Amino acid sequence: MNSFFEKTKPKETLLRFDKAFSAFLSNFMADNPEMVEVHCPFCEGEAFFEAFILENCRYLRCKTCESLYNSPRLSKKELNNFYSKQPIENFYSESLPSLRERRIQFIMQPRWNILSNKLINNGVTFPVDKVMEVGAGLGYFIEVMQKDNAARRYVAVEPAKASHPYLQCLPNTDIVSTVLEEAPADICCESNLIFLNSVIEHPFSLKSFFDKISHYLKPEGIVAIVDMHSGGFDIEILKGEAQNVNPHLILQIGSIEGLRQLGKLHNLDLIDTFSMGEMDIDILYSYSRNLPLNHPLSGFSRLLEKSALRKDIQAVLKKHLATGYNGYILQKNLK
């Protein structure tokens, strides 16, 4: 029986991407690109311990806020080079359109339902004047928001050119074809809401990135974040084997405290935190089904075979904010 995870990310699609990415990574790193040491991108803490190593890519856990981050990492110049050549852009443009209905039904619509209720509970009245999504991908999240008339104007920040034909189909939407740090201020400024869906793991410098986020928000504007969680079940158990951890693509994974500290550094108050994870147990189940029988985790393939049990355990993780994805709402303060 296919799990929820396998319905939204089919095995054959993941295997094809993994093969292409591994080949690219081997060739890229063979040229010995420049690497630089960094402190914790969330709280700027300097104390750490080694959490795991993946494809010679070292991930550290901050002793201050417990976030995870890659160090040493590709220099900013090398990272730009890496992104210009890596195959993920083609993967998304070729593979995800065929999964459009599933991803909207199982991921984007439920995500918007949760976020919109949280935003209303925190004082937002829809429609707002302007919503900006950074890392808009193929536009599925904006499409869902538009059905609810969330804003009078939308801005989609997405540097991947393969996404633009899909984004151009969205009405009343300005497309910014650069990274946020290079985005034109006249389009992005005075945003009431900024959405970051699986974005903050990518920037070389979260300081530069959130300087722009804070600058583009209106006074008392809100940032809504859905992203990987360093204290999530899948990361804690599987570490570098967790499905979403790709070397050099995932540079940092925040903790709840890490997001709080990051907000403070940029005039943003963390006003709400909630679980958005639905797949931790399904991910472990899918992973365990491919293990040899003598592997310590192989027993999960039998223990978790019943979907009702997986659902019950996932609910407990959500209750305790122990899922691999969390939601965060931060508000720009007036100090």
Buried (B, 14 or more C-beta within 10 A) or exposed (E): EEBBBBBBBBEEBBEBBEEBBEEBBEEBBEEEBEBEEBBBBBBBBEEBEEBBEBBEBBBBBBEBBBBBBBBEBBBBEBBEBBBEEBBBBEBBBBBBEEBBEBBBEBBBBBBBEBBBEBBEEEEBEBBBEBBBBBBBBBBBBBBBBBEEEBBEBBBBBBBBEBBBEBBEEBEEBBBBBEBBEEBEEEBBBBBBBBBBBBBBBBBBBBEBBBBBBBBBBBEEBBBBBBBBBBBBBBBBBBBBBBBBBBBBBBBBBBBBBBBBBBBBBBBBEBBBBBBBBBBBBBBBBBBBBEBEEEEEEBEBBEEBEEBEEBEEBBEEBBEEBBBBBBBBBBBBBEE
